[in-house]
Every structure is written in structure tokens, then in C-alpha cells.
Amino acid sequence: MRISTAHYVDGKLLVDGVPLPDGVVVTILQPEDDSEAVSLSPQDEEELVESVEQIRKGRWISGDELLESLKPHS
């Protein structure tokens, strides 16, 4: 997995510097405010990639499960 930046132009996503094969599935993080750029440090990028891999392997819990697990600690 890799993280790339793209720009939306004339109905198409143009990925900066990385050719994508036809049919590839991508995930898009879009800032709520157009003036806000989404940028990640190398460490944040590594953690995001690892988190996505964990989810793909089925290693995740729902938000409700997380909140429930925190109750004994409050």
C-alpha cells in the first residue's frame, strides 16, 4: 500500500507522479474545508498504512465496542 496525493480536475483524479493501472480501487480522504490541506508526517503515514492493513486482516473493533471497553477505566 502507498499513499499518494491527487488533484480533481475536469471530473478526473490526477495522481501526482504515480501512474495508476486502470480499474485500481483508491480511498480518498477529503478535507471538509477546501482551503485545508491533508498532510501526514512520515510517522502518521506509516501508522495509517498499518491501521488499514489491520482492518483488512479483520483486526478491528467497532466504536461502540471501544467505548464499552473504556468504561471500567473511567
Secondary structure, DSSP 4 states (H G I P E B T S, - for coil): -----EEEETTEEEETT----TT--------SSTT------HHHHHHHHHHHHHHHTT----HHHHHHHHGGG-
